[in-house]
Structures are given as C-alpha cells and as structure tokens.
Amino acid sequence: MKTLTKVTLIALTLGTTSLFATTNDYAITNNYKLLNDMKFAKKQQELILNMSQALESNIVDMKSLNISKEKFSKVLLGLANGNDSINLKGTDIPTIKTKLSEIQTLWTKELAILNNITSKNNKEKAIDGLNSIMTKMSQAVALYNKSYSKFKQKSKLSSLVAHHMNSKHSKTFAFNIVQ
C-alpha cells in the first residue's frame, strides 16, 4: 500500500509540475533576449520580397526601393551588432553571427548593383542577388528559431526543476508524518 501511495504521489507531483511549466511557458520564453531580433529577421525577408517585386515591375519605383534598401541595411547591422533605436540586441551566437556576416557581404555587393539600376540586365542581376540573400536570410531565421527552441526547452526544464524543488519540502514533510 505504501508503494502505491508513493507512486501515486510521484505521478501527481510530475503531472502538476508539467502543468505548472506549461502555464508559465509564456512568461519564461517572453524573456528570450533575441525575440525582437528574430521578428526583425523575419521582416527582413518581407523587405527582400518587396525589393524583388519592385524590380520585376515595368517601371521601378526608386523612392520605394531606396526606402527598402535603407531599412534593410539598418536592420541587418542591428541584427549583427545591436541597435538601441530599434530595440535590437545583436547576437553572440557564432552560427547566427557567421550567417549574418555572409548576408552582409552579399548585401554590400547587391547595393552596388541596386544603385546602378538602369538596364534590364542590371535588374536581372539585382533580382538574382536578392534571391541569394533571401536564401541566406531564411537560413538565419531558421538558426534564430533553433536558438529560441533551445531556450524554451531549457526554460521549461528549469521551471520543472524549480517547481519540484520548491514543492518537495512541504510534500516530503507531509509524507514523513504519514509514515
């Protein structure tokens, strides 16, 4: 009978602990320092698409294209190094930092092409360059998502352990009285 009581108590403790961690999941993962950076990285993809669509149209809206170029440049630097004005923290994660560096190299070459859009041939070069930047940006977003998933996993585990450790003393005390 004591074994059944112990097993039931352990199962109940683990069951309520995981429920507790799930309810606190939002609060824990909301503290992820790169959450805003991750959102901006996804918005970078939209800017790339907007620039590609602008280039594919018959008449290129240079004003819109220049605004998109400036936004992309500012956010890209912010993702790599941080930018307080747009609330970007920057990252020290080596894989993400390397990917952002690759994107910056491609973007520097792409800016030279975009600044000389005069012929159809240059438009095609620019669109090809934007496609390769989009591929690298998608990889960077995937790395941000992977980092976020790891953070969530560690946070949930930490929450489970903390809840279990905090509730252990009171339940052990009550359990000892029963014995």
C-alpha positions in Angstrom: 0.0 0.0 0.0 2.9 2.4 0.8 4.4 1.7 -2.6 1.1 2.6 -4.3 0.9 5.8 -2.3 4.5 6.7 -3.2 3.9 6.0 -6.9 0.7 8.0 -6.9 2.3 10.9 -5.1 5.2 10.9 -7.6 2.9 10.8 -10.6 0.8 13.5 -9.2 3.8 15.7 -8.5 5.2 15.2 -12.0 1.8 15.8 -13.6 1.2 19.0 -11.8 4.8 20.2 -12.4 4.4 19.8 -16.1 1.1 21.7 -16.0 2.7 24.4 -14.0 5.6 24.7 -16.5 3.1 24.9 -19.4 1.1 27.7 -17.8 4.3 29.7 -17.1 5.7 29.0 -20.6 4.7 32.4 -22.0 6.3 34.3 -19.1 9.6 32.3 -19.4 10.0 32.5 -23.1 9.0 36.1 -23.2 12.4 36.8 -21.6 14.3 35.5 -24.6 16.7 38.3 -25.3 16.7 37.8 -29.1 12.9 37.6 -29.5 12.7 41.0 -31.1 15.8 40.3 -33.3 14.1 37.1 -34.5 11.0 39.1 -35.5 13.0 41.6 -37.4 14.9 38.9 -39.2 11.6 37.6 -40.5 10.6 41.1 -41.5 13.9 41.3 -43.5 12.5 38.5 -45.7 9.5 40.7 -46.5 11.7 43.6 -47.4 13.7 41.4 -49.8 10.4 40.3 -51.4 9.2 43.9 -51.7 12.5 44.9 -53.4 12.3 41.9 -55.8 8.7 42.8 -56.7 9.7 46.4 -57.3 12.4 45.4 -59.6 10.2 43.0 -61.5 7.7 45.7 -62.4 8.0 47.6 -65.7 8.7 50.9 -64.0 10.9 50.7 -60.9 9.7 53.0 -58.1 13.2 54.2 -57.0 11.8 56.1 -53.9 10.2 52.9 -52.5 13.3 50.8 -53.4 15.6 53.3 -51.7 13.5 53.2 -48.5 13.6 49.4 -48.5 17.3 49.4 -49.0 17.9 51.8 -46.1 15.6 49.8 -43.8 17.3 46.5 -44.8 20.8 48.0 -44.2 19.9 49.4 -40.8 18.2 46.3 -39.5 21.0 44.0 -40.9 23.6 46.0 -39.0 21.3 45.9 -35.9 20.9 42.2 -36.1 24.7 41.7 -36.1 25.8 44.4 -33.7 22.7 45.7 -31.9 20.8 48.9 -32.3 19.1 50.6 -29.4 16.9 52.9 -31.6 15.0 49.9 -33.0 15.5 47.7 -29.9 17.8 45.1 -31.5 20.2 43.3 -29.1 22.6 41.8 -31.6 23.9 38.3 -31.1 26.9 36.5 -29.8 25.8 33.1 -31.1 28.5 32.1 -33.5 26.4 30.3 -36.1 23.9 33.2 -36.4 26.8 35.8 -36.4 28.5 34.0 -39.2 25.3 33.8 -41.2 24.7 37.5 -40.7 28.2 38.2 -41.8 27.6 36.2 -45.0 24.4 38.2 -45.6 26.3 41.5 -45.1 28.9 40.5 -47.7 26.2 39.7 -50.2 24.3 42.8 -49.3 27.3 45.0 -49.9 27.7 43.6 -53.4 23.9 43.9 -54.0 23.9 47.5 -53.0 26.4 48.3 -55.7 24.1 46.7 -58.3 20.9 48.3 -56.9 22.5 51.7 -57.0 23.1 51.3 -60.8 19.7 50.0 -61.9 19.4 51.4 -65.5 19.1 48.4 -67.8 17.1 45.2 -67.9 20.3 43.3 -67.4 21.1 45.0 -64.2 17.5 44.3 -63.0 18.0 40.6 -63.6 21.4 40.7 -61.7 19.8 42.5 -58.8 16.9 40.0 -58.6 19.4 37.1 -58.7 21.4 38.7 -55.9 18.2 39.3 -53.8 17.3 35.6 -54.3 20.7 34.5 -52.9 20.3 37.0 -50.0 16.8 35.6 -49.4 18.2 32.0 -49.2 20.8 33.1 -46.6 18.2 35.1 -44.6 16.0 32.1 -44.5 18.9 30.1 -43.1 19.5 32.9 -40.5 15.8 32.8 -39.5 16.0 29.0 -39.1 19.0 29.5 -36.8 17.1 32.1 -34.7 14.2 29.6 -34.5 16.5 26.8 -33.4 18.1 29.0 -30.7 14.6 30.0 -29.5 13.5 26.4 -29.3 16.6 25.5 -27.2 15.9 28.4 -24.9 12.3 27.3 -24.5 13.4 23.7 -23.8 15.9 24.9 -21.2 13.4 27.2 -19.6 10.7 24.5 -19.3 13.2 22.1 -17.7 14.4 24.8 -15.4 10.8 25.6 -14.4 10.0 22.0 -13.8 13.1 21.5 -11.6 12.4 24.8 -9.7 8.8 23.9 -9.1 9.6 20.4 -8.0 12.4 21.7 -5.6 10.1 24.3 -4.1 7.3 21.9 -3.6 9.5 19.0 -2.4 10.0 20.2 1.2 6.3 20.7 2.0 5.2 17.4 0.4 8.1 15.5 2.0 7.2 16.9 5.4 3.6 15.8 5.0 4.7 12.4 3.6 7.0 11.9 6.6 4.2 12.5 9.0 2.1 9.8 7.3 4.9 7.2 7.8 
